[in-house]
Amino acid sequence: MEVRVRVAPSPTGTPHIGFSRTAVFNWLFARANKGKYILRIEDTDQARLVPGSEEKIVEGLKWLEIEPDEGPLVGGEYGPYIQSQRLDIYHKYADQLLNSGDAYKEDGAIRFKTKTEGVTSWDDLVHGKIEFANETFGDFVIIKSDGYPTYHFAHVVDDHLMKISHVFRGDEWISSTPKHIQMFNSLGWGNEIPFYVHLPLIVGPDRAKLSKRHGAESAMIYRDNGYLPEAIFNFLALLGWSPKTDQEIFTREELIAKFDLKGINPTMPTFNIDKLNWYNGQYIRALSDEDLAKKIISGGFIDSKIDTNEITKVIPLVKERLVTLADFAKYSGFFFGDFSPNIKDLVGKNDSCLVKNIINDSLKLISEIKNFSHEELESKFREYVTKTEQKPSVVFMILRVAVTGSTATPPLFETMEILGKEVCVSRMRISLENI
């Protein structure tokens, strides 16, 4: 059997990270089994369509580098892959059900006539055998009065015609699965029902359904906030699936080699933003300084007019602190932006006269340094605090704020070296004038 899986989002808004997790599972399963991964746009709920949603779905998959083998943009032999372009197909099979007596018309709509006796069961590849008494289901609409099919009907027809072998979807669809199986049987496709892989819903740390307060944003929001696609992919792959090893950082090739359905946990996984941040930090530090600089620039996290080499020089000072690409400006923006003296932090709890004296002494000391390296700077300033019996923490903090405007910076003397003597002197004088 050829493995064929699909992601089938509705363009009713920007899909959140839960959709991306389902897409990752589909893609990994297809690649692990040398199968095909299909994108189908399910746009039959015309009243809820949001313009631009389809483009965002495609953009998100592209950013995560899990683009489909078949779909609206790439085509394929089982298209079209947008449901609103398949209305004639749905009406053909609705007519078949009408003619067989398995459906009937009511007020302009077409309803499926459910079986009321016995049970409907299937072997779910995550939860095992599941069955429902047929008497618990009533008849339901398959073609609405506007001529569009419902999800229940359209996806059954499409999954059959597109030869889908495995359906990955959330646990919330378990209770509807008997309806879908009954339609497969009534259409004469009972021997070709796909395997169902019902994924437990993702929850937040409070075990409530995942929402924006937990981090249920779209993949594009994470991109815009400075996350790397490799980190998101790795995190999502392990969100409810385990490779049965303590390893946490995987290449895509390693995940493909290990991915199987037995590793899916039937309990609800917790979306832990701290864990995602850890992953992102790991992937950031794995980049070369040059590649990280390029990503920071291309992502719009620093002024693109700044020379890449200048950014690359700063990266070693802040790389260990970065959680996202956006953090770069937070920790190093003072290297490239206009300097604004922070007098409150500069003086702090110290006497303003003491602060002025330390800055004046520092200006004199710096003027005498010919080799403006961090080693020479640190040596001279440590000699200074020893000679003057000043507290190093006080002197170094005053110096830090005087040249950067911030109390939290990369290592002080490395920072001064990159800023250069001229800039340091200029900023210290500006700070001095404003005390």
Secondary structure, 3 states (H helix, E strand, C coil): CCCEEEECCCCCCCCEHHHHHHHHHHHHHHHHCCCEEEECECCCCHHHCCCCHHHHHHHHHHHCCCCCCEECCCECCCCCCEHHHCHHHHHHHHHHHHHHCCEEEECCEEEECCCCCCEEEEEECCCEEEEEEHHHCCCEEEECCCCCECHHHHHHHHHHHCCCCEEEEEHHHHHHHHHHHHHHHHCCCHHHCCEEEEECCCECCCCCECCHHHCCCEHHHHHHCCCCHHHHHHHHHCCCECCCCCCCCCCHHHHHHHCCHHHECCCCCECCHHHHHHHHHHHHHHCCHHHHHHHHHHCCCCCCCCCHHHHHHHHHHHHHHCCCCCHHHHHHHHHHCCCCCCHHHHHCCCCHHHHHHHHHHHHHHHHCCCCCCHHHHHHHHHHHHHHHCCCHHHHHHHHHHHHHCCCCCCCHHHHHHHHCHHHHHHHHHHHHHHC
